């Protein structure tokens, strides 16, 4: 499977709290932000760098900076939960948005919003906390590749199901997936098991 598993004590501890059904929205947001840090650091490890010279208070020294900032594209609305930390790490990066809504009876995603900055050629990282069937991510990547035909694309997700990884490997084999957990399977209504429930509802406090 074309998926890189990000493992770290911070990740394991955060996943414990994110999975717990008794974790309230405030704590859920907190641990979402915590787990996003090592995930994004791993997903951006291969970013191209530029060599620079910088004048410190004492002398001139060689330094490195990003050759170009990645474009971040959260899938609405759950992907917004990861965006805050991304912009703390990459404050100058452009951000696009893709809105996809899943039909609960068919589990087929429907696009309702797309706004992408003109940044073809720059690395693109899609943010989607839950990779379940893979349909939403695959549709989003289709849209991204139309707007950015020369950009390398990757996906950062907190939890992934094998079925979603398999679909992306089939439809977009060139897209690297970064995740903190590959869970067991999907249930009969296409939710991830063991999973952590509906990410957007738990993050935004709209459960029940």
DAWONOR-V741761 format. One record per backbone hydrogen bond with DSSP energy under -1.0 kcal/mol. CO is the residue of the C=O (numbers start at 0). NH is the residue of the N-H. Records with the same first field share a line. If there is no record, write none. Layout:
CO = NH, NH
This chain:
0 = 2
1 = 176
3 = 178
7 = 11
8 = 12
9 = 13
10 = 14
11 = 15
12 = 16
13 = 17
14 = 18
15 = 19
19 = 22
23 = 27
24 = 28
25 = 29
26 = 30
27 = 31
28 = 32
29 = 33
30 = 34
31 = 35
34 = 38
35 = 39
36 = 40
37 = 41
38 = 42
39 = 43
41 = 44
43 = 46
47 = 66
49 = 64
51 = 62
53 = 60
58 = 55
60 = 53
62 = 51
64 = 49
70 = 124
71 = 95
72 = 126
73 = 97
74 = 78
76 = 79
77 = 80
78 = 81
81 = 85
82 = 86
83 = 87
84 = 88
85 = 89
89 = 92
93 = 71
96 = 114
97 = 75
98 = 111, 112
100 = 109
102 = 106
107 = 102
109 = 100
112 = 98
114 = 96
116 = 118
118 = 121
122 = 70
123 = 153
124 = 72
125 = 155
126 = 74
128 = 158
130 = 160
133 = 137
134 = 138
135 = 139
136 = 140
137 = 141
138 = 142
139 = 143
140 = 144
141 = 145
142 = 146
143 = 147
147 = 150
151 = 123
153 = 125
154 = 177
155 = 127
158 = 130
159 = 182
160 = 164
161 = 165
162 = 166
163 = 167
164 = 168
165 = 169
166 = 170
167 = 171
171 = 174
175 = 154
176 = 3
177 = 156
178 = 5
180 = 159
184 = 192
186 = 189
190 = 186
192 = 183, 184
197 = 201
198 = 202
199 = 203
200 = 205
